[in-house]
Amino acid sequence: MTDTGELPLHQFWWLHDARWYQGVKKRFGQDVANEINAEAMKFVARRVARWFVARDGVDHVKLPMDEFVEYFKQVPRAMWPQDMTNYQHTAVGEDTFETVVTEHFALKMLKAARSFDGYRCPCLEMRAGWFEGLGLDVEDSRSACMTHGDDVCRFRATVRRDGSSTG
């Protein structure tokens, strides 16, 4: 048996996801593929965040925003290793942080599969899943998106720390 080194399991799993999306698109249309993709992304993101909280045990709700951002950025990393995406999370206020995505493998795959036109970005649903999984009430918005022709994707999230929670 030949040693192949570290297997790129994330890449193989996301390759499965891409083929699944293409199959749904071919059989039922792009609108259905986009809808199911967004639902699945939210579900997986919520599960990843819940797993992360259970594993870590940090009371992230009470962290100062700069520390919360350091905590939070590990959640997306559980879904995509560094070689698949490039993004930064930055605290921009007492309860607000910004995310800027400059590269994402999924967009490259969509372009290669000629499915980029008509693709609806599921990022807000995915982020909603992360925030729900973390038990946070968050107002989240997108001001730029590479699927709309922007150079980056830009999100701003305000964490409501008034004691209310969705999780």
Number of C-alpha atoms within 10 A of each C-alpha: 3 4 6 6 6 6 9 9 9 14 15 11 10 16 14 12 14 16 12 14 19 19 14 17 17 11 10 11 12 20 14 14 21 19 12 15 23 18 15 16 20 24 18 16 24 24 17 20 25 21 15 19 17 11 9 11 8 12 10 18 16 10 13 13 22 18 12 18 20 14 14 19 15 13 19 17 13 15 15 17 13 10 10 14 15 14 17 12 18 17 19 14 12 11 16 19 20 19 19 18 18 16 17 17 14 16 16 12 15 16 12 10 12 11 15 16 11 11 18 16 17 17 16 16 19 22 22 21 24 26 26 22 23 26 19 20 19 21 13 17 14 15 10 16 18 16 16 13 9 12 13 19 21 20 20 20 19 18 19 15 13 7 8 11 16 11 12
